[in-house]
Amino acid sequence: MIALVEERQARLGIAPLCAALGLARATFYRRRGGPPPGPVARPPRRPPVQALTPAERTGVLALLHEDRFVDRPPAQVWAQVLDAGQVPPCSIRTMYRVLAAHAEVRERRDQLRHPVYRKPELLATGPNQVWSWDITKLLGPVTWTYYYLYVLLDIFSRYVVGWLLARQESAALAKVLITEHADRGPSMTSQPVALLLATLGVVPSHSRPHVSNDNPFSEAQFKTLKYQPDFPDRFGAYEDAETFGQRFFPWYNREHRHGALGLMTPHDIHYGLAAAKWQQRAEVLRAAYHAHPERFPRGVPVPPPLPTAAWINKPLASPALLVPEGAGA
């Protein structure tokens, strides 16, 4: 049986022969010394009997190209030919195959092609180099009522340069806050704001649609705002929201110790007070070490490092900074 399978395997295949002879393929391979090293040559597949000839396929294509059918899908062509008392030359699916063979099958409707937005890459090595702004909604007293909080932030120091609260989002209000990095909302991309920035010599940069990573500093600041213990589910009135902002932003700038700033406040970094405060912290820690060195097995402790740069979408090929950019608030 082994010899019979070996003799006829090229024409019929090993698996069908073994099945017909009741021989396990494992037994066949074991006795002949394993499976063949390469794929078994199979005879070329014969075309189906019902397949169209090249001349018939040309006729189908010519039918689909007729003026009355040139803008119709194959199903409509097939039905109209049948309604005219003629036999369609082929099935609807075959008409699609003929069209596909000539690269004539595509989405018939005009599709919206979204532009490719350039990823903004911005670097700040000091205050007042790159500002970021955004707008967040604060829930009003009832459903579908909102107050719009505009916040302008320095990405290096995290200092809130300016903020305002409004009952609506508009380009006129956006002109109050000058930005170098903006979101892609309607008021951000409006012509009046763009003209204002050009007049002041500010180079604007827009984040990509639906990409929060392009505006991470504003997004993180809004999270700090909304995770405050006294942040309400809803504000009872416009005045309540305004009072909250008047209380929150001074605290954020002058008292909030930011993790990415070496636990300094945004005010310290923005106004150049951080280096002196860092030295003061280092002296306190050094004195603590000298008083109780056994408590510091790793040697003299030092305060967290101060920031040296703040990136929005730092390029991968950029040289490594001396101190990595911190994260979190």
C-alpha positions as CSV (number, residue, x, y, z in Angstrom):
1,M,0.0,0.0,0.0
2,I,2.9,2.3,0.7
3,A,4.2,1.8,-2.8
4,L,0.8,2.4,-4.3
5,V,0.4,5.7,-2.5
6,E,4.0,6.8,-3.5
7,E,3.2,5.9,-7.1
8,R,0.0,7.8,-7.4
9,Q,0.4,10.7,-4.9
10,A,1.4,13.2,-7.6
11,R,-1.8,12.8,-9.4
12,L,-4.3,12.1,-6.6
13,G,-2.7,13.4,-3.5
14,I,-1.6,11.6,-0.3
15,A,-4.6,12.3,1.9
16,P,-7.3,11.0,-0.6
17,L,-5.2,7.8,-1.3
18,C,-4.7,7.1,2.4
19,A,-8.4,7.6,3.1
20,A,-9.4,5.3,0.2
21,L,-7.0,2.6,1.3
22,G,-7.8,2.9,5.0
23,L,-4.2,3.8,5.8
24,A,-3.4,6.4,8.4
25,R,-1.2,9.2,7.0
26,A,1.0,9.0,10.1
27,T,1.7,5.4,9.3
28,F,2.5,6.2,5.7
29,Y,4.9,9.0,6.6
30,R,6.6,6.9,9.4
31,R,7.3,4.0,7.0
32,R,8.6,6.2,4.2
33,G,10.8,8.3,6.4
34,G,8.7,11.5,7.0
35,P,6.7,13.9,4.9
36,P,8.2,15.2,1.6
37,P,10.6,18.1,2.0
38,G,8.7,20.4,-0.3
39,P,5.1,21.0,-1.4
40,V,3.6,18.3,-3.6
41,A,3.1,19.6,-7.1
42,R,-0.6,19.7,-7.9
43,P,-2.1,19.7,-11.4
44,P,-3.4,23.1,-12.5
45,R,-7.0,23.8,-11.6
46,R,-9.3,23.5,-14.5
47,P,-11.7,26.5,-15.0
48,P,-15.3,25.8,-14.1
49,V,-17.5,24.7,-17.1
50,Q,-19.8,27.6,-16.6
51,A,-17.0,30.2,-16.6
52,L,-17.3,33.0,-19.3
53,T,-14.9,32.9,-22.2
54,P,-12.7,35.9,-22.8
55,A,-15.1,37.1,-25.6
56,E,-18.1,36.8,-23.3
57,R,-16.3,38.8,-20.6
58,T,-15.6,41.5,-23.1
59,G,-19.3,41.5,-24.1
60,V,-20.3,41.9,-20.4
61,L,-17.9,44.8,-20.0
62,A,-19.3,46.4,-23.2
63,L,-22.8,46.1,-21.9
64,L,-21.9,47.7,-18.6
65,H,-20.3,50.6,-20.5
66,E,-23.4,51.4,-22.6
67,D,-24.8,54.9,-22.1
68,R,-27.9,53.6,-20.5
69,F,-26.0,51.5,-17.9
70,V,-22.8,53.4,-17.4
71,D,-24.1,55.0,-14.1
72,R,-26.0,51.9,-12.9
73,P,-24.8,49.2,-10.5
74,P,-24.8,45.6,-11.8
75,A,-28.0,44.7,-10.0
76,Q,-29.9,47.4,-11.9
77,V,-28.3,46.4,-15.2
78,W,-29.2,42.7,-14.6
79,A,-32.9,43.6,-13.8
80,Q,-33.3,46.0,-16.7
81,V,-31.9,43.5,-19.2
82,L,-34.3,40.8,-17.8
83,D,-37.3,43.2,-17.9
84,A,-36.5,43.9,-21.6
85,G,-37.1,40.2,-22.3
86,Q,-33.5,39.3,-22.8
87,V,-31.3,36.8,-20.8
88,P,-28.6,38.6,-18.8
89,P,-25.2,37.5,-20.0
90,C,-24.1,36.5,-16.5
91,S,-25.0,36.8,-12.8
92,I,-24.8,40.0,-10.8
93,R,-21.7,38.7,-9.0
94,T,-19.9,37.9,-12.2
95,M,-20.6,41.5,-13.4
96,Y,-18.8,42.7,-10.3
97,R,-15.9,40.3,-11.0
98,V,-15.6,41.6,-14.6
99,L,-15.6,45.2,-13.3
100,A,-13.1,44.4,-10.6
101,A,-10.8,42.8,-13.1
102,H,-10.6,46.2,-14.9
103,A,-10.3,48.2,-11.7
104,E,-13.8,49.7,-12.1
105,V,-15.3,48.9,-8.7
106,R,-15.1,51.7,-6.2
107,E,-17.3,53.7,-3.8
108,R,-19.7,55.5,-6.2
109,R,-20.3,58.4,-3.9
110,D,-17.9,61.2,-3.3
111,Q,-16.3,60.6,0.1
112,L,-15.1,63.2,2.4
113,R,-11.3,63.2,2.5
114,H,-10.1,64.4,5.9
115,P,-6.9,66.5,5.7
116,V,-3.8,65.2,7.3
117,Y,-3.2,67.5,10.3
118,R,0.4,68.1,11.3
119,K,1.3,67.1,14.8
120,P,2.3,70.2,16.8
121,E,5.8,70.0,18.3
122,L,6.4,72.8,20.8
123,L,9.2,73.3,23.2
124,A,9.4,75.8,26.1
125,T,12.6,76.2,28.2
126,G,11.3,79.1,30.2
127,P,8.2,81.0,31.1
128,N,6.3,83.1,28.5
129,Q,7.6,81.1,25.5
130,V,4.5,78.8,24.9
131,W,1.0,79.4,26.2
132,S,-1.8,77.0,25.9
133,W,-5.5,77.7,26.1
134,D,-8.6,75.7,26.2
135,I,-12.3,76.0,27.2
136,T,-14.1,73.6,29.5
137,K,-17.8,73.5,30.3
138,L,-19.1,73.9,33.9
139,L,-22.6,72.5,34.5
140,G,-25.3,75.1,35.3
141,P,-28.2,74.7,37.7
142,V,-30.4,72.7,35.3
143,T,-29.9,70.3,32.4
144,W,-28.4,71.7,29.2
145,T,-27.2,74.9,30.9
146,Y,-23.4,75.5,30.9
147,Y,-20.9,78.1,31.8
148,Y,-17.7,78.3,29.6
149,L,-14.4,78.6,31.4
150,Y,-11.6,80.0,29.3
151,V,-8.1,79.3,30.8
152,L,-4.7,80.5,29.5
153,L,-1.8,78.5,30.8
154,D,2.0,78.8,30.5
155,I,3.2,75.3,29.7
156,F,6.6,75.7,31.3
157,S,5.6,77.1,34.7
158,R,2.0,75.8,34.6
159,Y,1.0,79.3,35.7
160,V,-2.5,80.4,34.8
161,V,-1.8,83.6,33.0
162,G,-5.5,84.5,32.6
163,W,-9.0,83.1,32.8
164,L,-12.6,84.2,32.2
165,L,-16.0,82.8,32.6
166,A,-18.8,83.2,30.1
167,R,-22.3,82.1,29.4
168,Q,-21.4,81.1,25.8
169,E,-18.4,80.2,23.7
170,S,-17.6,82.9,21.1
171,A,-14.7,84.2,19.1
172,A,-15.2,87.7,20.6
173,L,-14.4,86.3,24.0
174,A,-11.5,84.3,22.7
175,K,-9.8,87.5,21.6
176,V,-9.4,88.4,25.3
177,L,-7.0,85.5,25.8
178,I,-3.9,85.6,23.6
179,T,-2.5,82.1,22.8
180,E,0.4,80.4,21.1
181,H,-1.2,77.0,21.2
182,A,-5.0,76.6,20.7
183,D,-7.6,73.9,20.4
184,R,-9.5,73.5,17.1
185,G,-12.9,74.7,18.2
186,P,-14.9,77.2,16.2
187,S,-13.8,80.2,18.3
188,M,-10.1,79.0,18.2
189,T,-9.8,79.0,14.4
190,S,-11.9,82.1,13.6
191,Q,-10.4,84.8,11.5
192,P,-10.6,87.6,14.0
193,V,-8.5,85.7,16.5
194,A,-6.0,84.7,13.8
195,L,-5.7,88.4,12.8
196,L,-5.2,89.4,16.4
197,L,-2.4,86.9,16.9
198,A,-0.7,88.0,13.7
199,T,-0.9,91.7,14.7
200,L,0.7,90.9,18.0
201,G,3.4,88.7,16.4
202,V,2.2,85.5,18.1
203,V,2.7,82.3,16.2
204,P,-0.4,80.1,16.7
205,S,-0.4,76.3,16.7
206,H,-3.6,74.2,16.6
207,S,-4.1,70.8,18.1
208,R,-5.4,68.0,15.9
209,P,-9.1,67.2,16.1
210,H,-10.0,64.7,18.9
211,V,-6.4,64.4,20.0
212,S,-6.1,65.4,23.7
213,N,-2.4,64.7,23.8
214,D,-1.8,67.9,21.7
215,N,-3.0,70.0,24.6
216,P,-2.0,68.0,27.7
217,F,-1.2,70.9,30.0
218,S,-4.6,72.5,29.7
219,E,-6.3,69.1,30.0
220,A,-4.3,68.3,33.2
221,Q,-5.1,71.7,34.7
222,F,-8.9,71.1,34.1
223,K,-8.6,67.8,35.8
224,T,-7.0,69.4,38.8
225,L,-9.8,72.0,38.8
226,K,-12.6,69.4,38.7
227,Y,-11.1,67.0,41.2
228,Q,-11.1,69.7,43.9
229,P,-13.0,68.5,47.0
230,D,-15.3,71.6,46.9
231,F,-16.0,71.3,43.1
232,P,-19.8,70.9,42.9
233,D,-21.7,68.7,40.6
234,R,-23.5,71.8,39.3
235,F,-23.2,75.5,39.9
236,G,-26.3,77.2,41.2
237,A,-25.7,80.4,39.2
238,Y,-23.1,82.2,37.1
239,E,-21.9,84.0,40.2
240,D,-21.3,80.7,42.0
241,A,-19.0,79.5,39.2
242,E,-17.2,82.9,39.1
243,T,-16.6,82.8,42.9
244,F,-15.2,79.4,42.6
245,G,-12.7,80.5,40.0
246,Q,-11.7,83.5,42.0
247,R,-10.9,81.2,44.9
248,F,-9.3,78.3,42.9
249,F,-6.9,80.1,40.5
250,P,-5.0,82.0,43.2
251,W,-4.6,78.8,45.2
252,Y,-3.5,76.9,42.1
253,N,-0.8,79.5,41.2
254,R,0.5,80.3,44.6
255,E,-0.1,77.3,46.9
256,H,-0.5,74.1,44.7
257,R,2.8,72.2,44.7
258,H,3.1,70.7,41.2
259,G,4.7,67.3,40.7
260,A,6.2,68.2,37.3
261,L,7.7,71.4,38.8
262,G,9.8,69.7,41.5
263,L,6.9,70.3,44.0
264,M,7.2,74.1,43.5
265,T,4.2,76.3,42.9
266,P,3.6,77.7,39.4
267,H,4.2,81.2,40.8
268,D,7.7,80.2,42.0
269,I,8.7,78.9,38.5
270,H,7.0,81.6,36.5
271,Y,8.7,84.5,38.5
272,G,12.1,82.9,39.0
273,L,11.8,82.2,42.7
274,A,12.3,78.4,42.4
275,A,16.1,78.3,42.5
276,A,16.3,80.1,45.8
277,K,13.6,78.0,47.3
278,W,15.3,74.8,46.0
279,Q,18.5,75.8,47.8
280,Q,16.6,76.5,51.0
281,R,15.0,73.1,50.8
282,A,18.4,71.5,50.2
283,E,19.9,73.2,53.3
284,V,17.0,71.9,55.4
285,L,17.5,68.4,54.2
286,R,21.3,68.6,54.6
287,A,20.9,69.7,58.2
288,A,18.5,66.8,58.8
289,Y,21.0,64.4,57.4
290,H,23.8,65.7,59.6
291,A,21.6,65.5,62.7
292,H,20.5,61.9,62.0
293,P,22.6,60.3,59.2
294,E,21.3,56.8,60.1
295,R,17.8,57.8,58.8
296,F,19.2,58.4,55.3
297,P,20.9,55.2,54.1
298,R,21.3,56.6,50.5
299,G,23.3,59.7,51.6
300,V,22.4,63.3,51.7
301,P,18.9,63.8,50.4
302,V,18.2,66.5,47.8
303,P,14.9,68.1,46.7
304,P,13.2,67.0,43.5
305,P,14.8,68.6,40.4
306,L,13.4,71.7,38.8
307,P,12.1,71.6,35.3
308,T,14.4,72.5,32.4
309,A,12.0,72.1,29.5
310,A,8.3,71.4,28.7
311,W,7.4,69.6,25.4
312,I,4.2,69.2,23.5
313,N,4.7,66.1,21.4
314,K,8.4,65.7,22.0
315,P,10.0,64.2,18.8
316,L,11.5,60.8,19.2
317,A,14.8,61.9,17.6
318,S,15.2,64.9,19.9
319,P,18.3,64.8,22.1
320,A,17.6,63.7,25.7
321,L,17.2,66.5,28.1
322,L,19.3,66.6,31.2
323,V,16.2,66.4,33.5
324,P,13.2,64.4,32.2
325,E,10.0,66.3,31.9
326,G,7.7,65.5,34.8
327,A,4.2,64.4,34.6
328,G,1.0,64.8,36.6
329,A,-0.2,67.6,38.7
